[in-house]
Amino acid sequence: MADRIVVDPITRIEGHLRIEAKVENGVITDAWSSSTMFRGIEKILRGRDPRDAWYITQRFCGVCTTVHSIASIRAVENAVGMKVPFNAEMIRNVIMGMQYVQDHMVHFYHLHALDWVDIVSALSADPAKTAALQQSISDWKYSSEDYFKGVQDRLAAFAKTGRLGPFGNAYWGHPAYKLPPEANLMAASHYLQALEVQKEIIKVHAILGSKNPHPQTFLTGGMSIPCDPNSQNAINADKIAMIMECNKLAREFVEKVYVPDIIAVAPFYLDWASIGKTSGNYLCYGEFPDGREGYPNNLWLPAGIIKNGDLSTVHPVDQTKITEDVVHSWYEDTGPLHPWQGETERKYTGPKPPYEYLDVEQKYSFVKSPRYEDEPMEVGPLARMLVAYASGQKEVQDAVNYVLTTLGVGPEVLFSTLGRTAARAVETLVVSQKMEEWLMALAANIGSGDYAIQDNSKWEPETWPVQAQGYGWHEAPRGALGHWIVIQNKEIKNYQAVVPTTWNAAPRDDKGVRSPYEEALIGTPIADPEKPLEILRTIHSYDPCLACAVHVYDDKNELKSKVQIL
Amino acid sequence: MGLREKLELLGVSRRDFLKFCTAVSATLALPPALAPKVAEALEDDNRPAVIWLEFQSCSGDSESLLRSGRPKAADLVLDVISLDYAEVLMAAAGHQAEQAKHDSMEKNKGKYVLIVEGSIPVDDDGVYCCIAGDTAENQLKKAAAGAAMVIAVGNCASFGGIPAAYPNPTGAKGVADLVKGVPVVNLPGCPMNCDNLTALIVHYLIFGTLPALDNQLRPKFAHGKRIHDNCERRGHFDAGQYVEKWGDEGHRQGWCLYKMGCKGPQTWHNCPTIRWNDGVSWPVMAGHGCVGCSEPGFIDTMSPFYRRLPEVPGFGVESSATSVGLKLVGVATAFFAVHGVVSIIRNRGTVKRVEEEYYEKDEKK
């Protein structure tokens, strides 16, 4: 099988992903996406206290480190009818908002940028011209010739050691890199700056959540960080001021660096606006409760479905239309099933390691294939922005139109690898501008004398019905996330999660229809099969999170799930 | 060019550099006078090659690395270590990445530091975690064979963590269960606190040896005391002032979280002293109890998280701080073994094993 190339591990992602692709005449004609690790966390959850589930499911992923907590506490709250106080709702919004901004920033600069930026080329840049370029795109403070000379000297000194560490043996000099040296030097500087900025702004999670990664103040029914303007041990004016400083830095970096970088770099890569298309189906659950009614009312980013790239109609989401298929997944065959009726038995039938190729005609991944009305769906920032854009969400429409107009292109370019990357930047912009509002709403509510953070009436499991079931949705940075829970006698009887990367990274379904990663790779040019940089571009544009995607496991004959949406 | 010169290029003054070295010395519990020696060790262009392998992980420890504040993440990765393989950060992918790892392991044989994140599944010939077509167990054993030492970061790599929790569906194990003949250091925590990793690396650079370890192979500078011993709310525990409900007066005033399930009395970790994210906060400070993430058998031995620990002498009594404090230090581990975690959680094989293997041994010692 000489024409099939294998990229394993796909690096600069969360988790273990393997891509196999068939290349003919310099173009990908078929592709297979496989996840090669699983842990069985849903199985581990059974029999435990439902109030602990947020902590355990949080460990699905340490990159999008808040998202499973949110989905999990919402699932329990939905099951036993807890009412989350307004303070807790706003604290969650601020935490989720900063998760978007920090996660997207790290994704763009540290996980994705090196697909477009040739660091080695930066060594031959003229720092004066780089300074001019920087000054032409925004009034960001680090823009002097001396500054860029300093960064270039640092990179040169590093390169001189001959020990390139994480930058070693990469694709430098690859013909698919199109940026001039000056732009590469500017981007390399931003890589280093973003490393520092992300660490600073995520302190919001430490202030409200005790630490990051894995903040630890979530509670079913609220939050455990107290509010009291007259205490030094609670959210007070000082802590709000600290958060404001982080928000300010985040917003400044996004407005003056991240978005201008996208606009400056995109013109060199406009061919990628027609590469990486999928079937045009996009799913979004909606996020950020923006009023006093609480989740899931008044969502700032609306829920909806776009079909076949048609932005004229936004369809409502009906969860009964979701099924999961395991024809190509390492589980016992069951046919397509509703997630809350799923019967999943692990059954590894892949090659015995070490192996060279997977048998892609058979089962080839630990990820299942979710479908909506039997169709694959793409989820993530692009799905959210398209649904919001088509729904008439004003902030999103303005931001999308600004980027499109500046680049002189139409909305059709969004359905692509470049579109996915640009949509993430647009989303970071609108969220970074919105966070202040949620923080101020929190401050005003505390100021009114309301310090409630938790629905204590339902905290003790003794107050719950013997049997309860519910679901929790969250738009994670990587897309639509759902947790389903069945509670019996105060314990978890069953737990299921369908996560963003499951939608995107899935193998084919029973009809042989490709899921988004596989579909998006078709038609991608490959200049050098030995250095498949182009595969990384499209796969990274999704921001894969594989540990999230693979977590389903149940013992033989044990799972007879009967979850029903309330 | 040494680190010092590189930092000068970036406008980092000698004074700032020494301040950093003093901070590192503090984490290591070294006398401040040793700061110049720390500086000297860092100034040599003698960056240790580091291979970072990820197995059954959530990448939380890799993310923790990116939150490094002393040194800053960029300086750590560029100047302090040569991070030759790390899936989350490295530019190369696929066989180029594997080649980079292979080259570094050959070139630095016997000298490189191997860092492992995530547990290693051994059931069914290890098929539950494969990278580049080979199992985690094979990858680990190959890489460990030529390493100077192995650092297991996070609870999963240290003790099996969440994947190894009951019923351990994939046969997940920690590094020390599988690697023999090479020194192993555990830096548990969920995730590990990066300040402890950088302190460990700096210790290695300065002294050329490993720091003193406890019987769980954890550095004593980070795991030599219980959370409870250094807790900022200890006074409230001793005075019998407890949070009763989330958001009540006691919760808002920073009282003790013992009744809300805090596992601080059973957890050996330096969270209260070094905190997280450049010292901004840590769980108890933010109003949530410790869940014991640095201990073997976590989560089985520590859950349910919101169920209080079995009776601790002095608990709930307005007695003097000293008497309760003294009693507690002596008995915290003993009550764990005697009253037992078994009474607070479902009786499971794993728990019994953990108790017998770790805690009773610990107590006898």
Interface residues (C-beta under 8 A of the other chain):
Chain A: V6 V7 D8 P9 I10 T11 R12 I13 E14 G15 H16 T36 M37 F38 R39 G40 I41 K43 I44 G47 R48 D49 R51 D52 Y55 I56 R59 F60 C61 G62 V63 T65 V106 H110 L111 L114 I119 G150 D153 R154 A157 F158 K160 T161 R163 G165 P166 F167 G168 N169 A170 Y171 L192 L195 E196 Q198 K199 I202 K203 H205 A206 I207 L208 G209 S210 K211 N212 P213 H214 Q216 T217 L219 G222 S224 I225 P226 C227 D228 S231 Q232 N233 A234 R346 Y348 G350 K352 P353 P354 Y355 E356 Y451 A452 I453 Q454 N456 W459 K531 P532 L536 A547 Y553
Chain B: M1 E5 K6 L9 L10 G11 D45 R47 A49 E54 F55 Q56 S57 C58 S59 G60 D61 S62 E63 S64 L66 R67 S68 G69 K72 A73 A74 V77 L78 I81 S82 L83 D84 A86 E87 V88 L89 M90 A91 A92 A93 G94 H95 Q96 A97 E98 Q99 A100 D103 S104 S119 P121 D124 D125 G126 V127 Y128 C129 C130 I131 A132 G133 D134 T135 A136 N138 G161 I162 P163 A165 Y166 P167 P169 T170 A172 C190 P191 K245 W246 G247 H251 R252 Q253 G254 W276 N277 D278 V280 S281 W282 P283 V284 M285 A286 G287 H288 V291 I299 S303 P304 F305 Y306 R307 R346
